[in-house]
Amino acid sequence: MSIRYSTFVLLFCFVSAGWLHASDPMVLGENVLDAINQANPQFKVLGTQIVPIPEGTIDYYKLEAETDESDIKFLVVQDTYVVGVLQRNENVDEILVDANGDGTLDYASHTLVVPYWVVAQGYEHDGGSKDDFKIALDQAIENFNSVDNPYLSGAHSELQNILLSISGLEDVSNRDLFYALFSYYYLGDRYPWEALQAIGYLSEKYYERYQEDHPLFYLHTLESLINLGYRDNARELADSLVQFWPHFVPGRVYQWQLEDDPDRKAELYDALKKSDPDHWIVQQI
């Protein structure tokens, strides 16, 4: 087993075998790479596919051959990427996940998830065109800017299915970006910090490869910031979003929502109601 960023074959000689007991739960903030390298789990149980992509199966590495639900299991993809642990803590099953690939256990999840960084770590960009991925970005913007609610019409679910389907094709350009965007939508409001990591990777790599921004990155970044309570940062992004893409209605709605000056807020509200009264978000405010 080759663990990312470390060779743990030699580490065993210097670490006590009792460093981690099978029933010792880990906690958020601990480093799962350090733990697995020092614990040296020898027993692998093949997992089931979580998502239909090449990296979509999570296997379990255990400290003992015979375990029960109280014993810790390390969650590993392709014998390489340690994504978290499955354990029982105070009689409750929990999954602790590394959200961005640095080894730190960042959040607790109720379901197994393959983080965006697993695909990102294994992907080597082939220099291919941005065209296919930009179609997905533009479709998302069109969905949100439409007068029809994309969550009710099914347009958003359809886009998510397309993103996941393309993420499963090993030879497609920007496969890491397709999966990062899918991951953002999967994490959504439930895990805003983790969603912010996914959209941050996506916007950084897209700009690095094509020297372009896109309104979708602004939209989803400011949404994550709002969910995290960073209102001032979100307001700055909303203003930039409206400045560069003035006809994008959700951006104008967030600009109104985040405005603190009562007079300015009233002006923004009246402008929205006048220019886009039929938009699905404007009808809700």
N, C-alpha and C positions, 0 to 999 in steps of 0.2 A: 504493500500500500504506500503510495507516494503522496504525502500530505503537502499541500500548497505552501510555499515559502519556507519549508523546513524539511530536513532529512531526519526523521525521527528514529532511524535504525540505531545510530550511535548514542542517542540521548538516553536510551534505556540503562546503559551501563552506569550512569551517574545519578539515577533517580531511584529513590526507594519505591519498591513495588506497592507500598501502602499509601502512596501520595493521594490517591483518590479511591474511595470505596464505591462499590457498585450502587450503594444506596445513598451516597452523598449528593444532594441536589446542587446544581450550579445556580448562580443568581445573575441577574442582569448586570452588565458592566464587567463581568469576568471574561477572560480570553479563552475561547474554545480551542484555538490552535495550541496554546500552551497546555491546556488540559489534556487533549488527545495525545499530544507528543509525549507528555510525561506519564500518562496512564497506560499507554500502549495496549489498546484493546486488540485482542487476538481473534475474536469471534465475530464473523460477519453473517448477517441475515439479509438475504436478498429482499428488496422492497418492491413495491408496486409503482406503476407509472402514475405520477401526479399530474403532469401536463404532457401533451403529445408533441414533445420536442426531443432531440437526441439526448439532452441532459435532463430529461423529465422524470427519471427514476431516482428515488432517494433510498439508499441502503442503510442498514443499521449496524453499527459496530458496538459490540458489547464487551464488558470486562470479564464476564464469566460465561461459560457454556450454557448453564442453566440459570435463567433469570426470571423474575416476575415483574409485575407492573410497577413496582416501586424502584426498580433498578434503572440507572441512567443508560441511555442509548445515544451514541453519537450519530448524527445524521450526515451522511456523506454521499456526494454525487460523483459517479465515475471513478471511485477510489481516489479522488483527488481533492475535491472541494468540500470542506467541512462547513456545512451551512447552519448547524445548530445542534441542539440536544432535545431528546424526548425523555421526560422524567415524570415522576410523581412527587409532588411537593405538598405536604400537609393534606394528604388524601385527595389531591386534585391533580389530574393529568395536565401537564403543560408542555408546550413546545417553545423553546427560546431560540431566536433566530438572529444570525449575523446579517444585518441589513445591507452592508456596503462592502463586505469582503475584507475588512481589516482584522477579523478575528474576534471582535468584541460582540458579545451577546446584547443586542439592542432592544428587542421587544419580544413580548410573549404573544403567540398566535394560537388560535383554537384549531387551526388546520395546518397540514404540511404544505409548505410553499417552496418553490425553487426560486431563489432571489434573482433579480436581473443580473447581478454581477457574475453569476456562474456562467451565463452565456457570454458576457462581456470579456471575462478572463480568457476564455478559450477561442474568442473570435479574432481573426486577423483580417483587417480590412483589405479588400482586393483592389481598391482604387476604382470601384464601380460607380456608376451614375447614382445620383440622388433621386432620380425621377420616380421610381416605384415607391420609395418611402415618402417622398413629398406628396404623392397622390393621397396617401393615408393621412398625412398632416392636414392637407387641404380639405379632405373629406370630413375630418373631425371639426374643423373650423366651420365648414358649411353646415354641418349638423347643428352645432350650437348657435349659429347665426340665423338659422331658419326660423320661420314663424311657428313651425310645429315642434313640439317637445320631443327630442330624439329618444328620450327614455321611454316615452309612451308609444311612439311610432315604431320602435324596434331598430331604428337606424344606429343607435349607439351600440346595442348588443351585436348587430351585424358587423360593425367595424371591429369590435373586440374579437369576434370570431375570425375575421380576416387576419388581424394582427397575429393571433395565436397560430393560425394555419401557416402563414408565411414564416413564422419563427421556427417551424418544424422542418423547413427546407434547408439542408446544410449548405447548399451552394449558392444561396441568394445573397446579394450584396446588402449590407447594413442589417443583417439578421439580428445583431445585438440591439440595434435601435428599435426594430419592430418589437422585440421582446421587452425592452425597457418601457416602451409606451404601454404595452399590454400590462406590464407589472404595475405601472402607475394606476391604471384603471382598476386593477384587481385590489390594490391596497387602498386607494381612494381616501375617503374621510375617516376610515377606521384606524389607519396607521399613517397620519400625516407626515411625521418625520421620515418614515421609511419611503413614503411616496415622493417626498422632496429629494431623497437621494437618487431615486430612479429618474425623475425628470431633470435633475441636475446633471447626471451622467449623459442623458440624452441630448440636452441642449449644448453641453460642452463638446461632445464628439461630433455633433452635426456641424457646429461652427468650425471645429478643427478641420473637418474634411472638406467643407464646402464654403466656408467664410460667409455664411448666411445665418440670419435669425429667422424665427417664425413666430407668429402671434400665439400659437398653441403653447409654446414654451413659457411665455409671459403669463398666459391665462392659468396654466396648471401650477406654476411656481407661486403666483400670488394666492391661489386657492389654498395651497399647502401652508403658506405663511399665515393666512387668516385662521386656518384650523389650529395652527400652533400658537396663535395669540400675538403674532408679530404684525400688528396693524399698521404701524408707520412704514415698515418695509413694504408691506403689501400695497399701501397707498402710492408709494413711489412707482411701483411697477404698474399699477393701474393707470397712472398718469402717462407713463411711457407707452403703454399699450394703446391708449386712446390717441396719443400724439402720432404714433406711427401707423396705426390702423383705425382711423376715426369712424369707419363704417361698421366696426365690429361691435354689435350691440352688447354682448356680455361684458366687454371691457368698459363700456360706458355705464352699465349697471353697477359694476364694482366700483367705478370712480364715484358714482353717486353714493353708494353704500358706505364708502370709507371717508367721505368728506365730513370734516368736523365743523366747518363754518355753516351756520344755519341758512344764511342768505344764498350762499353758493350752492348748498345742497338743494334748496328749493328750485334754483335755476336749472340744475342738472335734471331734477325730477321732471319739471315741466317740459324740458326739451325732449326727454325720453318719451313721455306720454304723447307729445305732439308728433314726433318723427316716426316712432315705431310702436304705435298702440297695440298692434296685433301680435307683437313678438311674445313668445310663450313665457319669457322671464319678466318682461315689462308688465304683462297682465297680472303677475303675482305680487307686484310692489304697489 
